[in-house]
Amino acid sequence: MSHFLPFRLNRVIAIAALVGLVVAGGGCDLGGGGADSVTINGRVVDASSNPVQNAQVTFRFTDATGEEVEENTLTDSLGTFSTTLEVEETTEVTITAAKGEVSTDKAVQVSPDAGSISDLSFGLSFGGDEEREPGRPTDIVLQSQSTEAIRVQESGGMTVARLTFQVVDSTGQAIDLDQAVDVSFRFGQRPDGVTLTPETVTTDGSGQATVNVSSGKTAGVVQVVAQTQRPDGTE
C-alpha cells in the first residue's frame, strides 16, 4: 500500500484502484493470440494499516472460451500476495480479499501485454471500526472508461481516453460533498509520451473524479492508479 501523498494526520487509510488501457500503433491488431501470463501483486491491511496475514485472496474472471475461472492464494506475514493468471485478451478480474467474516473486493482490468499489475491494496475492517459507518469513504472503483484502447498520436484514431472513478462508502454508495476527498492519479506503467490530466481531482456530489489519458507516439500498455487518503476517526 502506498503512502506517498502528503497528509498531516498520523493515521491514514489509502484507497486505490487500478485500470489498464492499451495504446496501439496505426493498423495494430488488438485481437488476442495465445494465452499470456499476467502476475498480480498486492497487499491486505487492517484499518490501522497493519498487514493481515493468511487472508484469502480470490481471483475470478471469464476466459476467452466463456469458462468461469477461479484462483486462490493466501497473504504472507507482510500481508502481501502474488498470483499469475493466464489470459488471452483484456479481461476484467474480480479480486476478493477475506479473513473470517470480513471481506472486500474490487475489479481490475488485466491485459496479456501488461506482464504484471502491482500496487493493489485491500483494507479489511474488523469489529466496529469507524470507517465502516455508511457515508465514509472506504473504496474507490472504476465507474466508466470511454475506451479500452487508444491510438498513438498522428495515426488517425482516438488518442484520448476518459476514465471516471467513484469513491464509495462501506455499503457501496457514493460519498457526498460532505465527505469529498482528493483523488490523485499516477501511472503504474506507460509507454513514452503518455500523459494524464489532471493529476488530482476533488470528488463531486456523486463521489466521482475523472482523468484523461492522452497517448504519445509509442505503443504499449498503460496502467492508471487512482488513489486517495483520508483521516481515520475524524468527523
C-alpha positions, 0 to 999 in steps of 0.5 A, spaced: 500 500 500 502 506 498 503 512 502 506 517 498 501 523 498 502 528 503 497 528 509 498 531 516 494 526 520 498 520 523 493 515 521 491 514 514 487 509 510 489 509 502 484 507 497 486 505 490 484 502 484 487 500 478 485 500 470 489 498 464 488 501 457 492 499 451 495 504 446 496 501 439 500 503 433 496 505 426 493 498 423 495 494 430 491 488 431 488 488 438 485 481 437 488 476 442 493 470 440 495 465 445 494 465 452 499 470 456 501 470 463 499 476 467 502 476 475 498 480 480 501 483 486 498 486 492 497 487 499 491 486 505 491 491 511 487 492 517 484 499 518 490 501 522 494 499 516 497 493 519 498 487 514 493 481 515 496 475 514 493 468 511 487 472 508 484 469 502 485 472 496 480 470 490 481 471 483 475 470 478 474 472 471 471 469 464 476 466 459 476 467 452 472 460 451 466 463 456 469 458 462 468 461 469 475 461 472 477 461 479 484 462 483 486 462 490 492 464 494 493 466 501 497 473 504 504 472 507 506 475 514 507 482 510 500 481 508 502 481 501 500 476 495 502 474 488 498 470 483 499 469 475 493 468 471 493 466 464 489 470 459 488 471 452 485 478 451 483 484 456 479 481 461 476 484 467 478 480 474 474 480 480 479 480 486 476 478 493 480 479 499 477 475 506 479 473 513 473 470 517 467 474 516 470 480 513 471 481 506 472 486 500 473 486 493 474 490 487 475 489 479 481 490 475 482 490 468 488 485 466 491 485 459 496 479 456 501 485 454 501 488 461 506 482 464 504 484 471 499 489 475 502 491 482 500 496 487 493 493 489 491 494 496 485 491 500 483 494 507 479 489 511 475 492 517 474 488 523 469 489 529 466 496 529 471 500 526 469 507 524 470 507 517 465 502 516 459 507 518 455 508 511 457 515 508 465 514 509 469 513 504 472 506 504 473 504 496 474 507 490 472 503 483 472 504 476 465 507 474 466 508 466 472 508 461 470 511 454 475 506 451 479 500 452 484 502 447 487 508 444 491 510 438 498 513 438 498 520 436 498 522 428 495 515 426 488 517 425 484 514 431 482 516 438 488 518 442 484 520 448 481 516 453 476 518 459 476 514 465 471 516 471 472 513 478 467 513 484 469 513 491 464 509 495 462 508 502 462 501 506 455 499 503 457 501 496 454 508 495 457 514 493 460 519 498 457 526 498 460 533 498 460 532 505 465 527 505 469 529 498 476 527 498 482 528 493 483 523 488 490 523 485 492 519 479 499 516 477 501 511 472 503 504 474 506 503 467 506 507 460 509 507 454 513 514 452 509 520 451 503 518 455 500 523 459 494 524 464 490 530 466 489 532 471 493 529 476 488 530 482 481 531 482 476 533 488 470 528 488 463 531 486 456 530 489 456 523 486 463 521 489 466 521 482 473 524 479 475 523 472 482 523 468 484 523 461 489 519 458 492 522 452 497 517 448 504 519 445 507 516 439 509 509 442 505 503 443 504 499 449 500 498 455 498 503 460 496 502 467 492 508 471 492 508 479 487 512 482 488 513 489 486 517 495 487 518 503 483 520 508 483 521 516 481 515 520 476 517 526 475 524 524 468 527 523 
